Amino acid sequence: MKKRISIDELQPGMLVEKLDQSWLSTPFIRHKMLITSQQQIAQLKASGVQTLVVRIETEEIRNEPASEPTLVIDPVLTTVAEPVSKSLVVPFEDELPAARRVYQAAKTIVQNAMHDTRLGRAINMDEVNQVVSDMTESVFRNPDALTSLSRLKQFDEYTFYHSVNTSLLAMSLGRHLQLERSALHQVGVGTLLHDIGKTRIPPEILNKPGRFEPHEMEIMKQHVMRGVEVLASTTGLGDSYLRPALEHHERIDGTGYPYQRGRDQLSQFGLMAAVVDIYDAITSDRCYHKGRSAHEALQFLYRLSLDGHLDATLVQQFIHVVGVYPVGSVVDLNTGETGIVKKVNHHAPLAPLVLLVKNAGNTLLSSPQELDLSAQIEKPHRNITALPNPTQAGVDPTLYLDKKAA
């Protein structure tokens, strides 16, 4: 049975069903919660809550079988030591076609989810869970194939591509950290939907071709809690799934938003989401800035970690995941040739597999040539000396690497 009471009647042990305040007004992810302390009650009072609906247990309800427990917050903290599920490992080239298919499916499902949210409809979580399951399987078969597609971006569909890229990068990072499948699935779903709150931001602000005015920035920041509101109220997801949406703009030194939480108050899912969200955002072309190269973005992340904004260990592990020279990077060699990084060699981070596209005379080759810099026989060995801007170099990596997926 449900009953409306005043905040002064609230006691530990009561199950809250609904508050008289907006999701944006309280520090709680969910407004359906068990009150376990006087501190929670004090926080509700401080948020302006005056009345609330609680669930009163009758004898009949107490005798009902217990329902399935919701997933605990931060499952990664309890599963990181568990053995990784066995899965058939396949070569990068063999996995790439399947990775391309699941990437495009994920983009379509993000589009559908945002369209449904704009219209006030519930997100189709069956579709979301299925595509994230497919992404999980791809990451287990070969973690580099799906990761290599994070370079795919289109200016006019930034939000969709960014959502998919953030998800696949978070899952690849989680795979590298040896998270088990259920944890990967949760961080994958959470990051795929982490920007769903942008559907509740006025289009003229969301798509503004320039820097935000202070008042516009405050409105833009609301996408975080708007997203949490959507996910908490319409999807039935547990708290762990909501952490990427809630925490991807928080920083470990307390300088982020919406709650300026420090490291001890942030989940590992949130810490991971912050790293991959920044990486994909700054490597993308936006109406107000040109995307940086992947190598420059990694340097930027590293500086942020040195300054205390991001978790340094996660940044270092992420660099290992995408490679010092990520797939799609245009590189100059000591021979004067120009190539495109086609595959990362984790055993030799400075020596990836490259596709030579220009000779020493700066002429495009009619037949590009693969060269594994980590397995050279002839001397002197070629090595990378610079990372030119693709536009200035006159090279479009997508034309060479992934025509079908672009």
C-alpha positions in Angstrom: 0.0 0.0 0.0 1.2 3.5 -0.9 0.8 6.5 1.4 1.7 10.2 1.1 3.5 11.6 4.2 5.3 14.7 5.2 9.1 14.8 5.3 9.0 15.0 9.1 7.3 11.6 9.3 10.0 9.9 7.2 12.0 7.3 9.1 14.8 4.9 8.3 13.4 1.6 7.0 10.7 3.2 4.9 10.6 2.6 1.1 10.2 5.8 -0.9 8.2 5.6 -4.1 8.0 9.3 -5.2 9.1 12.7 -4.1 7.5 16.1 -4.7 10.7 17.4 -6.3 12.3 17.1 -9.7 15.0 14.6 -10.4 17.3 17.6 -11.0 16.7 19.0 -7.4 18.2 16.1 -5.3 21.5 14.4 -5.2 19.9 10.9 -5.6 20.1 9.0 -8.8 16.7 7.4 -8.2 13.7 8.6 -6.3 12.6 5.0 -5.5 14.8 4.0 -2.6 15.0 2.5 0.8 15.8 5.0 3.5 18.7 3.7 5.6 19.9 6.7 7.5 19.1 10.0 9.0 21.6 11.6 6.6 19.4 10.7 3.6 16.5 12.3 5.3 18.6 15.5 6.0 19.6 15.5 2.3 16.0 15.3 1.2 15.0 18.2 3.5 17.9 20.3 2.2 16.7 19.6 -1.3 13.3 21.2 -0.5 11.3 17.9 -0.2 8.1 18.5 1.8 5.9 15.5 1.0 6.6 12.1 -0.5 4.9 8.8 -1.2 6.1 5.8 0.7 5.2 2.1 0.4 3.7 0.6 3.5 4.2 -3.1 3.8 1.2 -5.2 4.8 1.4 -8.7 6.2 0.4 -10.1 2.7 3.2 -8.1 1.0 5.8 -9.3 3.6 5.0 -12.9 2.8 5.4 -12.5 -0.9 8.5 -14.1 -2.5 11.3 -11.6 -2.8 11.7 -10.1 -6.2 15.0 -10.3 -8.2 17.5 -8.0 -6.6 18.6 -5.0 -8.7 22.3 -4.8 -9.8 24.5 -3.3 -7.1 26.3 0.0 -7.7 29.7 -0.4 -9.2 29.6 -4.2 -10.0 33.1 -3.7 -11.5 34.5 -3.3 -8.0 33.4 -6.8 -7.1 33.9 -8.5 -10.5 37.3 -7.3 -11.6 39.1 -10.3 -10.0 36.7 -12.8 -11.5 38.1 -14.9 -14.4 37.3 -13.6 -17.9 34.8 -15.8 -19.8 36.4 -18.0 -22.4 35.7 -16.9 -26.0 37.0 -17.9 -29.4 39.7 -15.4 -30.4 39.9 -14.5 -34.1 42.4 -12.5 -36.1 41.8 -8.7 -36.5 41.0 -9.0 -40.3 38.5 -11.8 -39.7 36.6 -9.9 -37.0 36.5 -6.6 -38.8 33.5 -7.3 -41.0 31.4 -8.4 -38.0 32.6 -5.4 -36.1 31.5 -3.1 -38.9 28.0 -4.6 -38.9 27.5 -4.3 -35.1 28.9 -0.7 -35.2 26.3 0.4 -37.8 23.5 -1.5 -35.9 24.5 0.4 -32.7 24.4 3.7 -34.5 20.8 3.0 -35.7 19.7 1.9 -32.3 21.1 5.1 -30.7 19.2 7.1 -33.3 16.0 5.2 -32.5 16.5 5.7 -28.7 17.0 9.4 -29.0 14.0 9.7 -31.4 11.8 7.8 -29.0 13.0 9.9 -26.1 12.2 13.2 -27.9 8.7 11.9 -28.5 8.2 10.9 -24.9 8.3 7.2 -25.7 10.2 4.5 -23.7 13.5 3.4 -25.1 13.5 -0.1 -26.6 15.8 -1.8 -24.1 15.6 -5.1 -25.9 17.2 -3.6 -28.9 19.8 -1.8 -26.8 20.7 -5.0 -24.8 21.0 -7.1 -27.9 23.3 -4.7 -29.8 25.5 -4.3 -26.7 25.6 -8.1 -26.3 26.8 -8.3 -29.9 29.4 -5.6 -29.2 30.6 -7.6 -26.1 31.1 -10.7 -28.2 33.1 -8.8 -30.8 35.3 -7.3 -28.1 35.9 -10.7 -26.7 36.7 -12.2 -30.1 39.2 -9.4 -31.0 39.2 -6.2 -28.9 41.1 -4.2 -31.6 38.6 -4.6 -34.5 35.7 -2.7 -32.9 38.1 -0.2 -31.3 39.5 0.6 -34.7 36.1 1.8 -35.9 36.0 4.6 -33.3 37.6 6.9 -35.9 34.4 6.8 -37.9 32.5 10.1 -37.4 30.2 12.3 -39.4 29.9 16.0 -38.6 26.1 16.1 -39.1 25.5 13.0 -36.9 28.0 13.7 -34.2 25.7 12.7 -31.3 25.0 9.2 -32.7 28.6 8.4 -33.6 29.8 9.8 -30.3 27.5 7.6 -28.4 28.6 4.5 -30.2 32.3 5.4 -30.0 32.1 6.1 -26.3 30.5 2.8 -25.7 32.9 0.7 -27.8 35.9 2.5 -26.3 34.6 2.0 -22.8 34.0 -1.7 -23.5 37.5 -2.2 -25.0 39.0 -0.5 -22.0 37.0 -2.7 -19.7 38.1 -5.8 -21.7 41.7 -4.7 -21.2 41.0 -4.4 -17.5 39.7 -8.0 -17.5 36.2 -7.2 -16.6 33.8 -10.1 -17.0 30.9 -10.1 -19.4 28.2 -8.7 -17.2 30.3 -5.7 -16.2 31.2 -5.1 -19.8 27.6 -5.2 -20.8 26.6 -2.7 -18.1 29.3 -0.2 -18.9 28.4 -0.7 -22.6 24.7 0.1 -22.2 25.5 2.9 -19.8 27.9 4.6 -22.2 25.8 4.0 -25.3 23.0 6.0 -23.6 25.1 8.4 -21.6 24.1 11.4 -23.7 20.4 10.6 -24.0 19.7 13.8 -21.9 20.7 15.9 -24.9 17.3 15.2 -26.4 15.9 17.4 -23.6 18.1 20.4 -24.5 16.8 23.1 -26.8 18.1 22.5 -30.3 19.3 26.1 -30.7 21.6 25.6 -27.8 22.7 22.0 -28.6 23.6 22.9 -32.1 24.9 26.4 -31.5 27.8 27.1 -34.0 30.1 28.8 -31.4 31.0 28.9 -27.7 28.2 29.0 -25.2 27.3 32.0 -23.1 27.4 31.3 -19.4 23.7 30.9 -19.1 23.6 28.6 -22.2 26.4 26.5 -20.7 24.3 26.0 -17.5 21.4 24.8 -19.7 23.7 22.5 -21.6 25.0 21.0 -18.4 21.5 19.9 -17.6 21.8 17.1 -20.1 23.4 15.0 -17.4 20.6 15.0 -15.0 18.0 15.0 -17.8 19.6 11.8 -19.0 19.6 10.2 -15.6 15.9 11.2 -15.3 15.1 9.5 -18.6 17.1 6.3 -17.8 15.9 6.0 -14.2 12.2 6.6 -15.0 11.7 4.7 -18.2 14.2 1.9 -18.6 14.1 0.0 -15.4 18.0 -0.1 -15.4 19.9 -0.5 -12.1 22.1 2.2 -10.7 25.3 0.8 -12.2 23.9 1.4 -15.7 23.2 5.0 -14.8 26.7 5.9 -13.6 28.2 6.8 -17.0 25.4 9.2 -17.7 25.6 10.8 -14.2 29.4 10.9 -13.9 31.0 11.4 -17.4 31.5 15.1 -16.8 32.8 14.7 -13.2 36.5 15.0 -12.5 38.5 13.3 -9.8 39.6 16.6 -8.3 36.0 17.8 -7.8 36.1 20.3 -10.7 33.4 18.6 -12.8 29.6 18.6 -12.8 26.8 18.2 -11.8 27.9 17.5 -8.2 31.7 18.3 -8.2 32.3 14.8 -6.8 35.9 13.7 -6.0 37.5 10.4 -6.7 36.2 8.6 -3.6 32.6 9.4 -4.6 32.9 8.2 -8.2 32.4 4.8 -9.6 34.9 3.0 -11.9 32.3 3.1 -14.7 32.1 6.9 -14.3 35.9 7.2 -14.3 36.1 5.2 -17.5 33.3 7.1 -19.2 35.0 10.4 -18.5 38.2 9.3 -20.2 36.6 7.9 -23.4 34.0 10.7 -23.6 36.8 13.3 -23.8 38.8 11.3 -26.2 36.1 10.9 -28.8 34.7 14.4 -28.3 38.0 16.1 -29.1 38.8 13.9 -32.0 35.5 14.9 -33.7 34.8 17.8 -35.9 32.3 20.1 -34.3 30.7 23.4 -35.5 33.0 25.3 -33.1 36.3 23.3 -33.4 38.2 21.1 -35.7 38.8 17.6 -34.3 42.3 16.9 -33.1 44.3 13.9 -34.3 44.1 10.8 -32.2 47.7 11.1 -31.1 47.1 14.7 -30.0 44.0 13.6 -28.1 46.0 11.0 -26.2 48.6 13.6 -25.3 45.8 15.9 -24.0 44.3 13.1 -21.9 47.7 12.4 -20.4 48.1 16.1 -19.5 44.7 16.1 -17.9 45.7 13.1 -15.8 49.0 14.8 -14.7 46.9 17.9 -13.7 44.7 15.7 -11.5 41.5 15.8 -13.5 41.4 12.2 -14.8 42.4 8.9 -13.3 46.1 8.5 -14.3 46.1 4.7 -14.3 42.9 4.5 -16.5 44.4 7.0 -19.0 47.6 5.0 -19.3 45.6 1.8 -19.8 43.4 3.5 -22.4 46.5 4.6 -24.3 47.6 1.0 -24.4 44.1 0.0 -25.7 44.0 2.4 -28.7 47.8 2.5 -29.2 50.3 5.3 -29.2 49.4 5.7 -32.9 45.7 4.7 -33.1 44.2 3.2 -36.2 43.6 5.8 -38.9 46.5 8.0 -37.9 48.5 9.5 -40.8 52.2 9.0 -40.2 55.4 10.2 -41.9 58.3 7.8 -42.0 62.0 8.5 -41.8 62.2 7.5 -45.5 60.0 10.4 -46.5 57.1 8.0 -47.2 53.6 8.5 -45.9 51.4 5.8 -44.4 48.1 5.2 -42.5 48.1 3.1 -39.3 46.0 0.1 -40.2 46.5 -2.0 -37.0 48.0 -1.5 -33.6 50.8 -3.8 -32.4 50.4 -4.0 -28.6 53.7 -5.8 -28.3 55.5 -2.9 -30.1 53.4 0.3 -29.5 55.8 2.5 -31.6 55.7 0.1 -34.5 52.2 -0.4 -35.9 51.1 -2.0 -39.1 50.9 0.8 -41.7 49.5 1.1 -45.2 52.0 3.0 -47.3 50.1 5.4 -49.6 52.8 7.9 -50.7 56.3 7.4 -51.8 59.3 9.5 -50.8 58.5 11.9 -53.6 55.1 12.7 -52.1 53.3 10.9 -54.9 50.3 8.8 -54.2 50.9 5.1 -54.8 48.6 3.3 -57.2 48.7 0.2 -55.1 49.1 0.9 -51.4 51.6 -1.4 -49.6 51.2 -3.0 -46.2 54.3 -2.7 -43.9 54.5 -4.1 -40.4 57.0 -1.8 -38.7 57.5 -4.4 -35.9 58.6 -7.2 -38.3 61.1 -5.6 -40.6 63.9 -7.6 -42.1 65.5 -5.2 -44.5 67.7 -2.4 -43.1 67.7 0.4 -42.4 64.4 0.0 -40.6 61.6 2.4 -41.3 60.2 4.2 -38.3 57.6 7.0 -37.6 59.0 10.5 -37.4 55.9 12.7 -37.5 52.1 12.8 -37.6 51.0 15.2 -40.3 47.5 16.6 -40.5 45.5 14.3 -42.9 44.1 17.3 -44.8 47.5 18.9 -45.2 49.0 15.6 -46.2 46.3 15.1 -48.8 45.3 11.7 -47.4 41.8 10.5 -46.3 42.3 7.4 -44.1 38.7 6.4 -44.6 39.1 6.0 -48.3 41.8 3.4 -47.7 40.7 1.7 -44.6 36.9 1.4 -44.5 34.9 2.5 -47.5 31.9 0.3 -46.6 31.6 1.4 -43.0 32.0 5.2 -43.6 
